[in-house]
Amino acid sequence: MKALLNNKNVIFSLICLIVSGILLIMPTGFEKQIYVNAESVQAKVLETNESTVYNNGLLKQGSQVCQVELLSGSFKGERVEAVNLLTGKLEFDKLFKVGDKALVLVEKSQDGELIFVNMLDHYRISAEWFIIFVFMGVLILFSGSTGVRTIISFVFSLLCIWKVLIPMLLKGYPPMALGLIIGLTMATTTLILVGGFTKKAYCAIAGTGVASIITCLMAVGFGTLFKIDGTVMAWSESLLYAGFEGLDLTQIYQAAIYLSCSGALVDLAMDLSAALEEVVEKKPDLSRREIWLSGMRIGKSVVGSQTTTLLLAYMGSFITVMMVYMAQGTPMISILNSKSIASEVLHTFVGCIGLVIVCPLTATICSYAYKKKSNVI
């Protein structure tokens, strides 16, 4: 036990767990109860009635009536009638079948009596927890203690975004400065948890830090050049109509460009730093120039695959938009010039340039950090 407590990595992991626990219970300041005298509970569909559902072209409209058994909440065990209202939007509408688990909203009177039950959506929480536990199990099985630290890093980063970044953005803090601070905090924590208090972690942190600052500057500069504003982001108008019209959506969009590629910057910096550490360990008499050249050769191979990965990650979620443009026969010049596609081009290539930049930066830092003073340059 004493040996564990003397281990810097264990102590840092415990500190991250404690901070994560504090973040978990820390209020965001936006804990509003939008449903008064109502609760969201799990229910099982026993019967369905589609007699009032009708087709309107590709859409279904009307309402589906379901008999459900409430599986949680104040009325657990009761069988009630619930209504599934169809709005005519394929993105949001769904039909339930017998045996489905659903999330329902139970509305109550001031006296606590049940008034109305609304079918919200299929119940997915159990499936979400299942895939999370599969991920954790596979990671620990493959990586052992490093996998445990990776999970801690994952949870810490998630809580930083949900409990710190998003609430502070809503409160009007400068998006780019906030995004950079949160991004570097998550990057430093991740690299120390995974790499420990070692030179390879320090070099990766330094390389990621400098590349992050440059990437933020590029996001602002190219964002201004492209004349892309923050309304291109999904649900951005809803924020304005929800009473947050003072938010600078454009800066939030530019900060999001950096944050979305920050993980790839961390990944590449650590890959390069770890590889060069291994090279120098096997051949300690390498000169500083040789270390740098080795880093550049390694980086060339990794950057090629990483930039393609980044491109696919960004464009994969945009595939239906491209399909619509193609199906309509839209000219390529109009496609590339459209606001939505231009924003993805900006997003993708700022991230890719950041990836290219982090390689020589990290290689240069490693060449100085790994070179022993007694060796010739």
N, C-alpha and C positions, 0 to 999 in steps of 0.2 A: 504493500500500500504506500509506504514511504517513497519507494522507487518511482511509483506512478506519479505521485505528487511532485517529485523532483523533475519530471519530464515536462519540458516546455510545451510540447505538442498536446499533451493531455490537459495541462492547465489551460491552454488557449482554447481547446475544445470545450472545456467546462465553462469558461467565460462566455463563449459564443452561445452555449446552451442557456446560460442564465440570462443573457441579453435577449435571446429569442423568447424566453419565457416572459420577460418583462414586456417585450413588444407585443406578445400575444394578448396579454391582459390590458395593455394600455389603450385607453379610449382614443378614437380618431377625432372626436368632436362632431361627427356626422351620424351618430346613432339615432336616427329619426325613426319613429314608428309611423310608417305611411299607412298602415291599416289599423284604424282604431277599432277596438273591440273585435279583433279578428286574430286568428292564428293559422299558420301554415303547418299542415300535418300530412302524414303519409296515409294513403288509403289503397284498398284493393278493389278493383272493378269486378262487380258480381254480374251485372246485366247492363246492356246498352240498348238504346232506342234511337234510331236514326230517322224516324218518320217525319221530322221537321227539317231534315237536311236536304238541300236541293243543289243540283249542279248549275253552275253559271259559267259555261265554257270549261276552262281548265280548273276553275275554282269551285270549292264547295262552300256554301253559305248556310246560314240558319244556326241551329243549335242541336247538339247531341245530348240526350238525357241519359245519365248513368246511375245505376244503383251501386253504391259503394259501401264498403265496411271501413270505418275509420280505425287505423292501426296505432294511432298515438294521439296525444293531446287530451283536452278536457272531456271529450266525448268518445274516448277510446272504446271500441267494441260495438258501437252503435251502427246500425245500417240506415243510411239516409240517401236521399236523392240529390244528385249533383248535376250541374249544368256545364256543358262544354261549349262556349260561344265561339263560333267560327267567324272570323273577320274578313275572310276573302283574301288573306295574304299567306302564300305558301310557306313563307319563311317562319311564320308564327303558328299557323293552324296545325292541328293534329287530331286524329280520331283514335279513340281508345277501343281496345278489345277486351273481352272477358278474360280475367286473369292478370291483366296489366296492373302494375303498381304505379300509383299516381301521386303527385303532390297537389293537395287541394287547399283552398282557402276557406276556412270555416268562419262565417260572420255570426256574431252573437249580439244579443240585445244588452241593454244596460243591466238587466237582471241576470245575465249569463245564460239565457236560453238561446238555442240554436235557431237562426233565422234563415240562412242561405249557405249553400256550399257551392263553390266555384272550382271547376277543374282547371288547374294551372298548367301542368305539364306532366310528362312521364317522370317517374321517380328514378333519378340516376345516381344519387349519393352513394348507394351501396356499390354500384359498378365503379364509381370513381375511387372509392376507398380500396376496392379490390385491385385495380390496376396500379395504384400507388404502392400497395404492399408487395405486388409482384415486382415492381421496379426496385423497391428497397431490398427485397430478397435476392434478386439477381445481382444487384450491385454489391451487396455484402458477400455473396457467394464468390463472386469473381475477384473483388478487390480487398476483401478482409477489412482490416482496421481503416485502411484508406477509404473504403466504401462508406464506412460509418461516418468518417469526417466529411466525405462528400455530401452525405445526406444532411448533416448539420449545416454545411454551407448552403445547400439547396433551401432548407427551411429558413435560414437566416436571411438569404437574399429575397425570398418570397415575402417575408414579413417586413423587410426594409421597404419594399415597393408598396405593399398594401397598407402598412401602418405609418410610414413616414413620407414616402414620395408622393403618393396620391393625395393624402390629406393636406400636405403643405402646398401642393400645386393648386388645390381647390381654395386654399386660403390666400393665394395670390403671390407666393414667394417666386423669385426669379427662376424660371424653368431651366435655363441652360446651366446656371451655377448650381442649382439644386441637383439637376441630373448628373452633372460631373462629380459632385461630392458623393452622392449616393452610389454612382457607378464605380468610383475609385474605392469607396469603402467596401462594396461587395467584392470587387476584384482583389483587393488586398486580403480580405478575410478568406476568400476562396483559395488564393494561392498559398497562404500560410497554412491553412487547414490541410490542403492536399500535398504541398511541398515541404511543410515544416519550416522551422527557423534555419534555413539553409541559404547558401549563396544562390542556388538556382531559383529559389522563390524570390529573393531580393532582386535579382536581375530581371526576372519576369515582371515584378511589380514596377520597377523603374521603366522598363520598356513599355509596359501597358500604360503607365501614367503619362509619359511624353506623347505616345501615340493617341491617347484619349484626348488630350488638350488640342492636338492638331486636328483630330477628327471633329471635335466640337466647332473649331474655327471654320473648317470646311463646310459643316452642316449649315452654319449661319451664312457664309459667303455664297455657296452655291444655291442655297435656298432663296437668297435675295436675287441672285442672277436668274434663276428659273421663274421667279415671281410666283412661287407656290405659297399659299397661306394655309393656316391650320384647319380651315373648314373642309379640307380634303380628307381628314380623318373621320372614320365612322363614328356616328353618334355625337359629333362635335356640336352640331346645331342644338341638339337636345340639352347640352350643358348650358348654352346661352339662354334657352327658354326656361331652364330650371332655376334661373336667378343668378347665374354666374357670368353675366354679360361683360364683366370687367376682366375676364381671363384673357391673356395673350395667347390665343390658340396657335399662332404661327411659331412663337418661341417654344411652346409645348411640343409642336410637331418636330422642330429642329432638335430639341433635346431627345425626343423619341428616336430620331435617326441614330444618334450616338448610342443610346441605351440598347437599341436592338442589335447593334454589332459589337457591343462591349464584351459580350461573352466570347465571341470569336477572337477578339484581340487577346483576351486572357488565355484562351486555348493555344493560340499560335505562339505567344510569348513563352508560355510554360514548355511547350513542345521543343522549342528551339533552345531554351535555357537548359533543359534536362538533357537534350542530346549533346550539347557542347560540354556539359559537365562530364558526361560519360566518355566523350572523346578525349578530354584533357586527363581524365583519370587513367585511361588506358595508355596515353602517350603524353606524359607531363612535360616533356621537353619541347613542346610546340611553341613557336614564337607567337607574339600577339597578332601579327599579320596572318599567320596560318590559322589561328583560332577564328579570326574574323572571316577569312575565306571559307573555312569549313562551315561556319554559321550561314554564310550567304548561299553556299551550295545546298545545304539542308533546307534553308528557307525557300529557295526557288521551287523545290519539289512540293513542299507543304503548302505554299501560297497558292499554287495552281489548283490543288484540290479544295482548299478552304474557300477560295473566291467562288468556285463553282458551287460549293455547298451553300454559300450565302445567297447566290443568285437563285438557286432552286428553292431555298427556304422562303425568300421574298415572293417569287413569282408563282409558287405553288398555290398560294392562297388567292391569287389573282387570275386563275385560269379561266373562270367563267366569264369574266369581263372580256378577256381576249377572245373567247369563243363567240360572244355577242358581236364584237366588232367584226370578226371574220364572217360570221353568218350574215351580217348586213352588207358585206362587201365594202366596208369602209376602207378608203385608201390608206396606205401605210403612213404617209406624211400626216394625215389627220389623226391616226392612232397615236403616233409618237408625240404629236403636239398637244394632245388632249391633257387636261389637268390631272386626271387620275393616273394615266400611264406615265406622264412626266414625273409625277411624285414618286412612283415606284422606281423609275430610272434614277432619280436623285437619291432615293433611299438605298438602292442597290450599290451604286457606284461610289458613293461617299464611304459606305462600309467597306467596299473592296479596296479603295485607295488606302483606307486606314489599315487594312490587313497587310497591304504591300509595305507600308511605312514601318509597321511594328517590327518587321523582319530585320532590316539593317540597324534599326535602333537597338534592338535586343542583342544582336550579334556584336555590335560595338561595345555595349555595356559589358557583355560576357567576356570579351577579349581583354578588357581591363581587370575585371573581377577575378577571372580564373588564372590570369598570368601571374606567376610567382616572381617576386622582385629579383630573385637570384638568377633568373633566366635572362638570356639576351632577348631584345625586342626583335 
